[in-house]
Amino acid sequence: MENNETSGKVFQNPFETNPDFNAYLDELANLRADGETKLIQLREENREVKLNKQLEKEVKNKIIANNKELMVEATRIKKENSARVKEIVLEACAKAEEEGNVYYKEVTEDALARKLEAKAKTKARKEEIIAEHKIKVNEITDSYNEKIKNATDPAEKGKLRKAKFIDLKSENISFKSKKEENKSEYETAYQGVKDDIYNAFLAKDNYHVKVRNGHRGIKEFFENYIRTYSYNFKLSKWLLKNALNIIVVLFFLFSIFYALSLGKNLFTGPNILNILGQSSVKVFFSLGVAGLILLAGTDLSIGRMTGLGASFFNMILAKTTYESSFGFTIDVLNWPVGAKIFLAFLIPILLCVFFSGIAGFFSAKFKMHPFITTLSTQLLIYGLMMLSYGQHSAFNMDQTLKRTLAGQSYINIILFAVLTIAVVWFIWNKTKFGKNMYAVGGNAEAASVSGISVFGTTFAVFIMAGVLYGLGGAATALQGSGANANTGYGTELDAIAACVVGGISFSGGIGKISGAVIGTIIFQGMTYCLTFLGFDVNIQYIFKGIIIMAAVCLDSVKYLKKK
């Protein structure tokens, strides 16, 4: 690191000018070379020998045996040197702390003085610019007013008024430009101050890392984190990034205190369990639509998918049979319980995959926006369900089976949701398909050029969404008292809102599974709070609309700033 030279002052970096600091490092390097470094080299050599297919087995064994003897000797030397190493580390760190703090204080005092100087200069220049602007505006106004007053021809007066307007507009543009230039000069000076202070800290911090052989102590770790965060922190960016989180926190604080004013306690075990239980059902839909949003799409068919999946799940596990308008009946009353349960999960998944696959095919093949394709499948599902089973007001499953599958307080649904989250997280983050999703969502054309099948990836995301919707339909059936074609109406609002609240960008290519999950819990928690506090259910729709608009608006602003 170079010496800090600002405002004619030179601050000597002790870690470059004091020979003691290099002496500590040299002695540590020598002590470690015979011990730690030698052990690492020997282990690496043994690994390479084992992987070398050209060497004969006897030669390999001989080299490995010889290295083992050397490793024993290196271990002995390492133990002998360890006490001295610790002693030098403590001594070097103490000296670094002492001299590094003095150096940091000197640089900081000078930098802050320069900041005040720059601030005063900027303020004076701003006042000067404003004064010059007022004078210039008065000159232009007086000059043209005199000319307009003396002009006799109306056409000439019109030209002078237009010229006056143009000159004033030009002066205003120049005025704003000078103000921005003045502001930019101060920001540059302020950034220089921040750089000097941060670099003065890094001088000490980097030396600590070298002395500790690439590591930091606990104190140094937290100090580095705080200093680095402070250096990179910018209030406007922080507010933009966390605006929605701040709104959410304020909402929950309001809910808690409002509940207390009504003599209610929102923070109870049953309430929290209810929120988690409701979230565990909704998370299937959030995970499904999250993949489509990652591709810069959406899904309007989730609500009808929910009704479809829940209805067939209940039909198969019912104590009676439900006949369709076309005479088709699913009759599995005499089947073994295990087979019925398997079929009850399988059928909703297959049906949801089928309809989601239709939307996915047209979106991927013909570049149709998912808004249109999923709107079509939404209407298709609802129409078919009403034609086939419209005569049934509801489908109800065997309550004994329901209690068994759902578990006490829906604990089984929660556990099943956790397992599903883990699987989807693995797909998104640890598979080639997951990487392709991010690539296609970020830039489909670039992904295609790099050899990724945009059609295959898009279609597969829709299929995965269909599987999750089918599971979500089953979870909805287990949580509810009955199901029909209208079950799940509006679920797409909750799922999409949860994703955008969780930071999954409609611009595509940005988002995490954790965001979808946290967004679901937050959004469901908000809905639960409004219900718990006795607000009209219709207010919830207004609230959801505002949250979606705010989340997408903030996401768009971040995207535009990034561009």
PyMOL commands that set and color helices and strands:
alter all, ss='L'
color gray80, all
select helices_A, chain A and resi 14-17+19-51+57-150+154-211+218-232+235-261+269-294+302-316+337-366+370-389+399-406+408-430+432-442+444-449+454-479+491-501+513-532+537-562
alter helices_A, ss='H'
color red, helices_A
select strands_A, chain A and resi 4-6+9-11
alter strands_A, ss='S'
color yellow, strands_A
deselect
rebuild
show_as cartoon
